[in-house]
């Protein structure tokens, strides 16, 4: 059975191009052009991924869609990809804060777009088939299972996007050591040539929020001008 990709755009040409890329790449597709429709189809069809056309005039709607997908337990695990312009500027940060798992720059490169989805499929396949005895990283109530790609803190599941997962893994592998931004960029964006420091800070902020929850302490310490450290004494810094 082929994995299903939902494509959202108000532009017919984008629908045609993206549909061709994914069907030629071995995926099934479903198209939508309305905010409520994309959410309805996500519930009904349960796609493996949702790809959103985030033009300047539609980035706010795209961010709304992502926030609602990630905020609903029934659709939170759907892989969300934003297709953005190279001059997205502030729109890019808006989309990151909305919870997108990956972003892909225009002009569309079919191989890169397909690589995102295939890599995610491989990780999910490994999570199903590998033994639960594989490595688990632990620190201050946080448990990270590298085989199933599941994270929890004090028994509560935490749903992380791939970028935050890769950041947390690096921090968990070096507990109480300062990890600089270049190391975080290399771990979280292994195929991206340039990532701004403020983008790193946005994702660390999201990770801190996910880990802290309502009653847990903050375990990410900011080392100004350098980077971050996983530190049980960070709360209140």
VEXDREN-2710 file (C-alpha; in Angstrom, 1 decimal):
% VEXDREN-2710
k/r/px/py/pz
1/UNK/0.0/0.0/0.0
2/UNK/1.4/3.4/-1.0
3/UNK/1.8/6.2/1.5
4/UNK/-0.7/9.0/1.1
5/UNK/0.4/12.7/0.7
6/UNK/-2.1/15.5/1.0
7/UNK/-1.3/18.6/-1.1
8/UNK/-2.8/22.0/-0.1
9/UNK/-2.6/25.0/-2.4
10/UNK/-4.8/27.6/-4.0
11/UNK/-2.7/27.4/-7.2
12/UNK/-3.6/24.9/-9.9
13/UNK/-0.1/24.8/-11.3
14/UNK/1.3/23.9/-7.9
15/UNK/-1.2/21.1/-7.5
16/UNK/-0.3/19.7/-10.9
17/UNK/3.4/19.9/-10.3
18/UNK/3.4/18.5/-6.8
19/UNK/0.9/15.8/-7.8
20/UNK/3.2/14.7/-10.6
21/UNK/6.3/14.7/-8.3
22/UNK/4.7/12.5/-5.6
23/UNK/2.8/10.1/-7.9
24/UNK/6.0/9.6/-10.0
25/UNK/7.9/9.0/-6.7
26/UNK/5.6/6.2/-5.6
27/UNK/3.1/8.0/-3.4
28/UNK/-0.7/8.3/-3.5
29/UNK/-2.0/11.9/-3.4
30/UNK/-5.1/13.8/-2.4
31/UNK/-5.6/17.5/-3.3
32/UNK/-7.2/20.3/-1.3
33/UNK/-7.5/24.1/-1.7
34/UNK/-9.4/25.1/1.4
35/UNK/-8.4/25.4/5.1
36/UNK/-11.4/23.4/6.4
37/UNK/-11.1/20.8/3.6
38/UNK/-7.4/20.1/4.3
39/UNK/-8.2/19.5/8.0
40/UNK/-11.3/17.3/7.1
41/UNK/-9.3/15.2/4.7
42/UNK/-6.5/14.8/7.3
43/UNK/-9.0/13.3/9.7
44/UNK/-10.8/11.2/7.1
45/UNK/-7.9/9.9/5.0
46/UNK/-5.1/10.0/7.6
47/UNK/-2.3/11.0/5.2
48/UNK/1.3/10.2/6.0
49/UNK/2.2/13.8/5.1
50/UNK/0.7/17.1/4.3
51/UNK/2.5/19.4/1.9
52/UNK/1.4/23.1/2.1
53/UNK/2.1/25.7/-0.5
54/UNK/3.3/28.6/1.6
55/UNK/3.3/31.6/-0.7
56/UNK/3.5/35.1/0.8
57/UNK/-0.2/35.6/0.4
58/UNK/-1.1/32.2/1.9
59/UNK/1.6/31.7/4.7
60/UNK/-0.8/32.8/7.4
61/UNK/-3.4/30.3/6.3
62/UNK/-0.7/27.6/6.1
63/UNK/0.5/28.4/9.6
64/UNK/-3.1/28.1/10.9
65/UNK/-3.5/24.7/9.2
66/UNK/-0.3/23.5/10.8
67/UNK/-1.1/24.8/14.3
68/UNK/-4.5/23.0/14.1
69/UNK/-3.0/19.8/12.8
70/UNK/-0.3/19.6/15.5
71/UNK/-2.8/20.7/18.2
72/UNK/-5.1/17.8/17.5
73/UNK/-4.0/14.5/19.0
74/UNK/-5.6/12.6/16.1
75/UNK/-3.5/14.5/13.5
76/UNK/-0.4/15.6/15.5
77/UNK/1.8/12.9/14.0
78/UNK/1.2/13.8/10.4
79/UNK/4.4/15.0/8.8
80/UNK/4.0/18.6/7.8
81/UNK/6.1/20.1/5.0
82/UNK/6.1/23.8/4.1
83/UNK/7.1/24.8/0.5
84/UNK/8.4/28.4/0.8
85/UNK/10.0/31.1/-1.3
86/UNK/13.7/31.9/-0.8
87/UNK/12.8/35.4/0.3
88/UNK/10.2/34.3/2.8
89/UNK/11.8/36.4/5.6
90/UNK/9.5/36.8/8.5
91/UNK/7.1/34.3/7.0
92/UNK/9.7/31.6/7.5
93/UNK/9.8/32.2/11.3
94/UNK/6.0/32.3/11.5
95/UNK/5.9/28.9/9.8
96/UNK/8.6/27.4/12.1
97/UNK/6.7/28.6/15.2
98/UNK/3.5/26.9/13.7
99/UNK/5.2/23.5/14.1
100/UNK/6.2/22.4/10.6
101/UNK/8.5/19.4/10.5
102/UNK/10.4/20.4/7.4
103/UNK/10.6/23.2/4.9
104/UNK/11.5/23.1/1.2
105/UNK/12.6/26.1/-0.8
106/UNK/11.4/27.1/-4.2
107/UNK/12.0/26.3/-7.0
108/UNK/10.8/22.8/-6.2
109/UNK/13.6/20.2/-6.4
110/UNK/11.7/16.9/-6.8
111/UNK/14.6/14.8/-5.4
112/UNK/14.9/16.9/-2.3
113/UNK/11.1/16.9/-1.7
114/UNK/10.9/13.1/-2.1
115/UNK/14.0/12.6/0.1
116/UNK/12.3/14.3/3.0
117/UNK/9.3/12.0/2.8
118/UNK/11.3/8.8/2.1
119/UNK/13.6/9.5/5.0
120/UNK/10.6/9.9/7.3
121/UNK/9.1/6.7/6.0
122/UNK/12.3/4.8/6.7
123/UNK/12.5/6.1/10.3
124/UNK/8.9/5.1/10.9
125/UNK/9.5/1.6/9.4
126/UNK/12.5/1.2/11.7
127/UNK/10.4/2.2/14.6
128/UNK/8.0/-0.6/13.9
129/UNK/10.5/-3.3/13.2
130/UNK/13.5/-2.7/15.5
131/UNK/13.7/-4.2/19.0
132/UNK/12.5/-2.1/22.0
133/UNK/15.8/-3.1/23.6
134/UNK/17.7/-0.6/21.4
135/UNK/19.4/2.4/23.0
136/UNK/17.4/4.7/25.3
137/UNK/18.8/8.0/26.5
138/UNK/17.8/9.3/29.9
139/UNK/18.3/12.5/31.8
140/UNK/16.2/14.2/34.5
141/UNK/13.0/12.3/33.8
142/UNK/13.4/12.5/30.0
143/UNK/13.5/9.2/28.1
144/UNK/14.4/9.2/24.4
145/UNK/14.0/5.9/22.6
146/UNK/16.3/6.0/19.5
147/UNK/14.6/3.0/17.9
148/UNK/11.0/4.1/18.1
149/UNK/11.8/7.9/18.0
150/UNK/9.5/8.4/21.0
151/UNK/10.2/10.8/23.8
152/UNK/8.6/11.1/27.2
153/UNK/9.2/13.0/30.4
154/UNK/8.1/11.6/33.8
155/UNK/5.8/9.2/31.9
156/UNK/4.1/11.9/29.7
157/UNK/4.6/11.5/25.9
158/UNK/6.2/14.4/24.1
159/UNK/5.6/14.8/20.4
160/UNK/8.7/16.4/18.7
161/UNK/9.2/17.4/15.1
162/UNK/12.3/15.8/13.5
163/UNK/14.4/19.0/14.0
164/UNK/13.7/19.2/17.7
165/UNK/14.2/15.4/18.0
166/UNK/17.7/15.7/16.5
167/UNK/18.5/18.7/18.7
168/UNK/17.4/16.9/21.8
169/UNK/19.4/13.8/20.9
170/UNK/22.6/15.8/20.6
171/UNK/21.9/17.4/24.0
172/UNK/21.0/14.1/25.6
173/UNK/24.3/12.6/24.3
174/UNK/26.2/15.4/25.9
175/UNK/24.4/16.0/29.2
176/UNK/25.6/19.1/31.1
177/UNK/28.0/20.0/28.4
178/UNK/27.7/23.2/26.4
179/UNK/26.7/22.5/22.8
180/UNK/27.3/25.4/20.4
181/UNK/25.0/26.5/17.7
182/UNK/27.1/25.2/14.9
183/UNK/26.9/21.7/16.5
184/UNK/23.1/22.0/16.8
185/UNK/22.8/23.1/13.2
186/UNK/24.9/20.2/11.9
187/UNK/22.8/17.8/13.9
188/UNK/19.4/19.3/13.2
189/UNK/19.9/20.4/9.6
190/UNK/22.4/17.9/8.1
191/UNK/21.5/18.7/4.5
192/UNK/21.0/22.5/4.8
193/UNK/23.9/24.7/3.9
194/UNK/22.9/27.8/5.9
195/UNK/20.8/28.3/8.9
196/UNK/20.6/31.5/10.9
197/UNK/21.3/31.6/14.7
198/UNK/17.8/33.0/15.3
199/UNK/16.3/29.9/13.6
200/UNK/18.2/27.7/16.1
201/UNK/17.0/29.8/19.0
202/UNK/13.3/29.4/17.8
203/UNK/13.6/25.6/17.7
204/UNK/15.4/25.5/21.1
205/UNK/12.6/27.6/22.5
206/UNK/10.0/25.2/21.1
207/UNK/12.0/22.2/22.6
208/UNK/12.2/23.9/26.0
209/UNK/8.5/24.5/26.0
210/UNK/7.7/20.8/25.0
211/UNK/10.1/19.4/27.7
212/UNK/8.9/21.7/30.5
213/UNK/5.2/21.0/30.3
214/UNK/3.0/22.3/33.1
215/UNK/4.9/21.1/36.2
216/UNK/8.3/20.0/35.1
217/UNK/11.5/22.1/35.5
218/UNK/13.3/23.7/32.7
219/UNK/16.4/21.6/31.8
220/UNK/17.9/23.7/28.9
221/UNK/20.4/26.2/30.0
222/UNK/21.3/29.1/27.7
223/UNK/24.9/30.0/27.4
224/UNK/24.7/33.4/25.9
225/UNK/26.8/33.9/22.8
226/UNK/27.7/30.2/22.7
227/UNK/24.9/27.8/22.7
228/UNK/22.9/25.5/25.1
229/UNK/23.3/22.8/27.6
230/UNK/21.1/20.1/29.1
231/UNK/21.3/20.9/32.8
232/UNK/19.1/19.9/35.7
233/UNK/20.0/23.3/37.4
234/UNK/18.9/25.4/34.5
235/UNK/15.4/26.2/35.9
236/UNK/15.2/29.9/36.5
237/UNK/18.2/30.9/34.3
END
